[in-house]
Structure formats: structure tokens, C-alpha cells
Amino acid sequence: MNVLDWIKDKILIFDGAMGTMLQQRGLAPGALPELLNLTDPDTVTDIHREYVLAGADVITANTFQAHELKLHGEHSVEEVVAAGVTCAKKSGARFVALDVGPLGQLLEPMGTLSFDRAYEIFRRQMIAGEQADADLILIETISDLYEAKAAILAAKENTHLPVFCTMTFQEDGRTFLGCDALTAVITLQGLGVDALGVNCSLGPELLGPVVETMLRYSRLPVIVQANAGLPVIRDGLTVYETLPAEYAAHVLGMVRQGVRVVGGCCGTTPEYIRLLKEQLTAQEPVCAMPLRVSACTSGTKTVILDNATTEIGERLNPTGKKKMQAALRNDDMDYLLDEAIEQVEAGAQILDVNVGLPELDEPSLLAKVIREVQGIINAPLQIDSADPAAIEAGIRVYNGKPVINSVNGKREVMERIFPLAKKYGALVVGLTLDEDGIPPLARGRLEIARRIRDTALSYGIPEEDIIIDCLVLIASAQQSQVKETLSAIRLVKAELGLKTVLGISNVSFRLPGRELINAAFLAAALGAGLDAAILNPLSARYREILDAYRVLNDEDKNASCYVEKYSKEAPKAAPSAGIGLALAEIIEQGRKDQSADAVRKLLETMPPLDIIDNEFIPALDRVGKRFEAGEIFLPQLMQSAQAVQNGFAVIKDRMRTSGEKREAKGKILMATVHGDIHDIGKNIVSMILESYGYEIIDLGKDVPAEAVIDAIKSHNIRLAGLSALMTTTVKSMKETIGLVRESGLDCAFFVGGAVLNEEYADFVGADYYARDAMESVAIANRFFAVK
Amino acid sequence: MGRRGQAVPPELDKQVEECMELVRGEATPRHIKRGFDIAQAKEGVILSGAGTLLRGKDIREHLSGCEQAVLMAATLGAGPDTLIRRWERADITRALILDACATQLIEEYCDEIERQIREEVTAVGFMVTGRYSPGYGDFDLEIQPELIAVLDAERKIGLTCTGSLILLPRKSVTAVIGLGRCLTERQDACERCDLRNRCEYRKDGNRDECTGLDKR
């Protein structure tokens, strides 16, 4: 009988702690327990055997940290894993689990470990486990949902073993990286694990709320492997506060609520498992009745579409948007990220991401944009492409359960997209069109929706993961069809019970006062039962309709949000300080919100280049002098530079439309060196150089020497700035400069960062040392001999 | 933020206040500490039981006369990092201020932990030194991974260390505090100095050069 058959109708009991038992036998704190599989296998097997005798069904092999990063190449992963699984098998265990813990390094963008690299490390451990004949894989003590995804993909793509996954929650109900229990359940179950749950950190008495959430939403068996309470230090040893009988009683309570897999984590011993086994002998498994909801997640947040009006931001899409197109072509991530932040701040709960431009490599660009956006906002994303390869690239690197936009009734499209939706556990938008186009009548669209649903079910995709888009037609061209869309929404809701989504804005195409038509249509669609609207969250008319509808639909309880927002009198446009100031004064005072307007006004009378030379630069110079003299400090200098940048943006726009060209003063490459992730200092220097009219190629942080060399070549760079903040990463600064010199490139370097000084600058072989941002400007000015 | 006594304009002052609130809202301060008997060695100080060698003459001096040491690690968690990363895109000046606020907050948090430790041990007749962190003087950063392992800080408070010895989440601290029955005046004098956590002498390991003028 394999473990999956077992959990169909029996409670499954795991063992307790290994580390605790080893430390009782004298293992020093901080030592790597996995090496004992090789040096003292008998001790490891003895501990396993104690757990078998206590009644554990599954023995967790001593392989928690048996991966490349922790073994440092002293022993191979395969060797340590094989020895660990062998120790567990020798104990007479019914089932042996390969134990897989977190890698101990944070993933990008929080840390420097890439998702792909994490996957590779896990892959090696998973394959070794299957080869050593483990019966299942237990991925545990995970704090980062993204890391869980890398591990689960590595397990499922490279082995045939069942996969269990547990995450670790703190007192606030979240993991160290902010994932809550609901988000964990929705995402892990989408990724196709066989059981999921919680382990470590707290005793069972404090895990109640987390476990209840899991039981409420999980269609899979729920696992609880708690600590023996909270750790306290007694006589130099870590001991845990919850006693075995207490522990067993708490866990029994959870089993009665529906938990199916139990065991112990830190501090638990064979005694805990023995009592647990005793308590559970007469206990039949209880079936929890999970809620089935349509939900998507980010790494730290869940959006449930049931009983709510959900707003999906449409602005990350180049169709018909020149600036967005330019940003995508120029790799201008700041522009995209600004759009993302603005939409979320305006109220979007999910963001649609589409980067389809014919000449760009859509799969790699979509993956890149998704990584960037999910690194700074926590709204779930809707991955929007007509290219299945781009969709797969996007959902693979996505952290959470995404929405796929879209499939339709065409057989070929469904055959490409549904396997991806199933594998990565995504929600899928289904458009009601097929090989014959969009049916003119609502009934026809309903039939396609039905076909989409039935096909999805045949792929194992649950029906709550399907959202139907009944498609908007243009009122100015097909006026009679607008009502059919609304009827189709009603039919899909009534006859299929599926969620619906609709892109609103197209309805008003070619009509004047588009916002008005859009808003009326949105209200009508919501009235027809629409669950989610794809729209521009920055439109005030949409906002009003949504705010009002949420009151009428009983979502905004007691109308509290509505009252809060609309009971205040419209604020009179308060005369803001500084209006009417000259541009130079605006810059010197760092009034960054006013510079764009001032530049626009000045452009009526002054050519763009004169504004740069006669206004921006002299004003910045005056600010720079005051900074150097210690009269003002860094944030003030930066605000002045930001004021210039906002003005620059207006000038760039003007020159783009007029076709006027302006030579940059010089091109400067900027990077924080490999191994270092402090980039705020470098970004400040980049911004100030840019406001002085230099073109900046910013390679970001943790930049390998090869990337610097490539960029110097491809951009024909003559001056580069490198930043390092740690003594440890000054070394990689030296390496980078050394490698550039070796490859014979003629590029000068200036360096900076907290630990740098003249001496270090010499040591690393730099040409200039820049104490601060203004000094970088002086260096650049001298280098390019401009004034 | 590079301020050297300049007047702070009121708008900026307000921003700093707002930023402090934002950072506090995102921070999940956690810490772990553990006491060890210590033994002086030629190359530094050994934590008995863990077998860890704290290498360097400065840490040895810092712990001279101590019988025990408390190892501590503290972090604000991942929230402030994400907050700062986000604002770096939207408004870098604000990001800089947030970063400075977060640094201030982790220092305050460590002060609080230190105060707790002091209270606990003075009750049983010990004096304490100030906290001393890897990177001060010749106490090399190389020790970070071992300190994290000894404290099990990865599992207990979510603290990690990169290959370049950067602690992540970013706003985190590891430190050693010495416990002795009778510590010298100077060890204790630093304790009472308001500037001790900003003290360049201490960080550079040149504590002897301090003339005490700053000690208020």
C-alpha cells in the first residue's frame, strides 16, 4: 500500500523531531546533523527506530539540509541523501519521507538566489531521494511561498513520488515572509501537492487559527506537525514547554476538526508520538467540508472573487499606448512599475499584465516584467497573452496562483492552455468565442462557455477556477449586441454558476465622452451579475460606480468606506505653497511636484535645450554647492534632482514629438557589484548624474563582472561607476575592474559606497573615488570635459 | 542621511515622521538570544558548548574579564525591505528616508533587547558589556553564518546570510554581549555613553582613542 492509499481512509502519523534527539545526544548547536548519516548512521537509525516503536507510520529521513548550499561540496548531495534514506529504511519504517527544508538563502528580489537556481538545487535533492527509494517527499518549514513553488516543481517534474508540503507560521498567522494560511492553501493546492499543512514555530495550542483556515479551504489532507510549545533555555539547553499529554490532547482536537496527517516538530520526542498514537487509535478520520472558492494569490495575499466585486487593472498593456510601447522597447521597468503601483493605490485588486509587441521576445519579456512587478506589489497578477509559450514562461516564474488571460472555445487553444493551467494551478479566463467567431446571441456564448467548462473539467481543472468573459462589442458599431453581452452574463451565472469577467472600456470606442458610456456599461454589467471588471482603475467615473455599487451589493458593510470617502466636502484646491515660483526656485527648494508645470509654461517661450542649460544645470549647481558646504543634507539635494527629472520628462516628451535631438553629455554605466545587494546609494548617484544630463545605463545590483563587460561593449561605455557597501564585496569590485582591464576595454571607473575610501579605490584599481553623489558629478564633468 | 547639524525643513521633518510610522507598520521585530560560558583563547574567545571561536583581538578585549557571553540576533523582518524596494521605484528620496528610519528602528530594538538582558543578569550579580557585532574592529564578518547556525536564527527568526555575508532581511543585527562579575571602568563607560551605537571608535576597533569627550 502506498502512502496515498493509506491517507484515503486512515490518519497518518509522522515521527517527531530529529535535531532535538541529536542534541540530547550531544550534537553541538550549529553543527550540521545531516553529516551524521555518514559518520554515525547507527545513532540516526536508533532514533528513527524509537519513533517506529512509538507508533510513527512515516519516518522522516535526516535530509532536511542535505543540499548543495549547506554541504559546501564536502560531501555530495547524493551521498548524504542516500545514507539518510538508508538509515530511515533500516528502522523498519512503514514509509520513509525524503525531508526537504528551505535553502537558507532568500530568493530574489529579497535575496540573491534566483528561482531557477533554487529549482536546480531542489531538483538534485529530489532525484537523489527517489533514487535512494524514499516513499514520499516532505517539503517543510517553508516561509517563502515562492521557494515552496520551486521545490514542488522540482519534485513533480523530476520524480514520481507523492509530495507533501508544510509551511511555518508565526504568532501573527503569517510566515516570516508574510504569507498567510489562506494564501498558502490556495496556492499549494493549485500546484498539485498531495497534502499540505503547517509545521514548526509554535505549539499546537497556538496553531488553532492557522489550522482552522486550512481546514476551511483545503480540498487536500491537512498536515499538522507542531513544536512542543515555545522554546525556553534551561541550564544552557533548549527545552520546550508543552508536555506530551497536553500536546497529544491538542492534536486530537485538531484531528476531530478534520486534520488527517499528524506528527511533531522541534522539541517533540518518541514519548509525544507514543501518546499521540494512543489517543488516535480509536479515532476515525473526520471529513472536513472545504469551501470551494474562486481565488488567486500573490506570494502574500489572496483575492477571492466570490461575493465581491473585483477590480482588475488594465493599464499594463501596450495596445494603443505609445509610452508603454516605448517603455517595453527600451526596457524601462521604472515606467511599468510606476503604472503598477499607481493602479494598486487607486484600488485595483488584480493587475493584468500584457507585453505583447510583435518585434519583442514575448516569453522572456513577460517573465521579466512579472518578476519585477511581483517584487514590489502584492496584488495577484493576471497573465495576459495570446502566445502559450509566453503564458507558460510567465506563470512559471509567478509567485502565487495567477489568472491566465485567456483561453477560448477553440479546441486548439484549449489543448495548449488547459494543461498549463492544471499544472501551475491557475485561474483561467475563458472567452466566449470559437472557430466561428463570437456568437451574436447570448445563447451561443453560453454554449461556448459550457464547452470551455466541460473541457477544463476533463483536464482536472475545478470549475471554480474558470471565469467566463462574455465579450464586449463596440456600441458605436454593433449597438444591438451590447445587450447580448449582458444577457450572456446572466445566463452563464444562472445556468453554469461560473464566475464572470469583462473588459469594459472597448464598449465606448469611437464615441465621445467615453468615460460616461464606460461607467454606464460597468453599472449595467455589475447589475447583470458580473464578478470582475477589467478597467482603468485611475478613472474617477469607474471609481464612483464601483464605490456606489459595493454599497448597493452589500459588500461595503454599513457603507463605511463609502461614507468615509464621500461625506467629506470636496477639498477646495488649497493654494499650494510655491505656486508662481520661477523654475530655478522650484528646483532649489526641491518642489518636485511643481517642476513639470513650470517647465511646460517655460516651453512656451524658451527652447528645450536652453531650459536645460540655463535653468536646470545652474540651479542644480547652486543646490550642489550648498550640499557640499553642509548647508543642506542629502534628502534635500535629492528632491532638487527629482524636481529636475520631472522637468526633464516634459522636455523629453516635447522633443519626441518635435523630432528634435539632444546629445547626452555622456553615457555612464552604473552597477552594484556581484554579491552586493545594497543599491540605494547607487540609485541616488544615478539619479543625480541623470539630472545633470548624463545618460545612465543602470545594470542594477548583484551584477556579475561578465554583465559589466558585455554592457561596456554593447553600449560603448567609457566611464563606469561601481558601488559596494561591504568589505566582503569590495573584492568583487576589484575582480570586476580587473576583468574589464584584462579584456582590453578602454573604460575608466569611479567607485563609491559606505566602506570605500581613497585607499580602497586604489586597491580595487579604480581611476576615481567618489565620496558622494556631487563628487560623481564632478568626476563625470571632468571626464567628459564639459562644464 | 548625511545630516551634520543643518536645520531640518518642516516638510522633511513631517516626511521622516510619516516614514517612521510606515516602517513600524511593516516591521515584525523578532530576536533570539542564547547564553554561553566562554573561554579566552589566543586567537579570540571560544563559546563553550557550541565550540564556536569568535576570532580577533578586539572581541577578546571586549569580553575580557567576562565569564559568559550572550549571543543575540535581531531582525525587523522582510516587510521594511519590501517597503523600501517599492519606494526606490516610486520616490527615491522617500526610500532613503525609510531606509534611515528602519536602521534607527533596528538599533532601538537592539537597545531594548540589551536592556532586557542587562536587567535579567544584573539581578544575579553580573555586569554587562555593550553589544559588539561582527564587522567592528577586527571581529570579522566571516563569523556571521556560524552565529546564525548556533542560534538556529534561520528557523527561529527567519534570519539568513548571503555568500557575501550580508544579513537578510537587511535590517538585522547579530551581536555578542559579555557578562562578568567585575568589569573595568572603560567597558562600563562605553555602556553609559549615548554615542556608543554610532561610535566610530568602537566600530573601527580603536576604542582606546576615545578621549571620553563625547561621553555625556
Boltz contact constraints between the chains, C-beta under 6 A:
constraints:
  - contact:
      token1: [A, 28]
      token2: [B, 50]
      max_distance: 6.0
  - contact:
      token1: [A, 28]
      token2: [B, 51]
      max_distance: 6.0
  - contact:
      token1: [A, 29]
      token2: [B, 50]
      max_distance: 6.0
  - contact:
      token1: [A, 29]
      token2: [B, 150]
      max_distance: 6.0
  - contact:
      token1: [A, 30]
      token2: [B, 50]
      max_distance: 6.0
  - contact:
      token1: [A, 30]
      token2: [B, 149]
      max_distance: 6.0
  - contact:
      token1: [A, 30]
      token2: [B, 150]
      max_distance: 6.0
  - contact:
      token1: [A, 104]
      token2: [B, 154]
      max_distance: 6.0
  - contact:
      token1: [A, 104]
      token2: [B, 160]
      max_distance: 6.0
  - contact:
      token1: [A, 105]
      token2: [B, 160]
      max_distance: 6.0
  - contact:
      token1: [A, 106]
      token2: [B, 160]
      max_distance: 6.0
  - contact:
      token1: [A, 106]
      token2: [B, 168]
      max_distance: 6.0
  - contact:
      token1: [A, 110]
      token2: [B, 78]
      max_distance: 6.0
  - contact:
      token1: [A, 111]
      token2: [B, 168]
      max_distance: 6.0
  - contact:
      token1: [A, 112]
      token2: [B, 162]
      max_distance: 6.0
  - contact:
      token1: [A, 143]
      token2: [B, 158]
      max_distance: 6.0
  - contact:
      token1: [A, 176]
      token2: [B, 158]
      max_distance: 6.0
  - contact:
      token1: [A, 177]
      token2: [B, 78]
      max_distance: 6.0
  - contact:
      token1: [A, 334]
      token2: [B, 89]
      max_distance: 6.0
  - contact:
      token1: [A, 337]
      token2: [B, 89]
      max_distance: 6.0
  - contact:
      token1: [A, 341]
      token2: [B, 90]
      max_distance: 6.0
  - contact:
      token1: [A, 376]
      token2: [B, 85]
      max_distance: 6.0
  - contact:
      token1: [A, 376]
      token2: [B, 86]
      max_distance: 6.0
  - contact:
      token1: [A, 630]
      token2: [B, 4]
      max_distance: 6.0
  - contact:
      token1: [A, 632]
      token2: [B, 6]
      max_distance: 6.0
  - contact:
      token1: [A, 633]
      token2: [B, 1]
      max_distance: 6.0
  - contact:
      token1: [A, 633]
      token2: [B, 2]
      max_distance: 6.0
  - contact:
      token1: [A, 633]
      token2: [B, 3]
      max_distance: 6.0
  - contact:
      token1: [A, 633]
      token2: [B, 6]
      max_distance: 6.0
  - contact:
      token1: [A, 634]
      token2: [B, 1]
      max_distance: 6.0
  - contact:
      token1: [A, 634]
      token2: [B, 2]
      max_distance: 6.0
  - contact:
      token1: [A, 635]
      token2: [B, 1]
      max_distance: 6.0
  - contact:
      token1: [A, 635]
      token2: [B, 12]
      max_distance: 6.0
  - contact:
      token1: [A, 635]
      token2: [B, 93]
      max_distance: 6.0
  - contact:
      token1: [A, 638]
      token2: [B, 93]
      max_distance: 6.0
  - contact:
      token1: [A, 639]
      token2: [B, 93]
      max_distance: 6.0
  - contact:
      token1: [A, 675]
      token2: [B, 164]
      max_distance: 6.0
  - contact:
      token1: [A, 680]
      token2: [B, 99]
      max_distance: 6.0
  - contact:
      token1: [A, 683]
      token2: [B, 92]
      max_distance: 6.0
  - contact:
      token1: [A, 687]
      token2: [B, 92]
      max_distance: 6.0
  - contact:
      token1: [A, 728]
      token2: [B, 141]
      max_distance: 6.0
  - contact:
      token1: [A, 728]
      token2: [B, 164]
      max_distance: 6.0
  - contact:
      token1: [A, 728]
      token2: [B, 165]
      max_distance: 6.0
  - contact:
      token1: [A, 729]
      token2: [B, 164]
      max_distance: 6.0
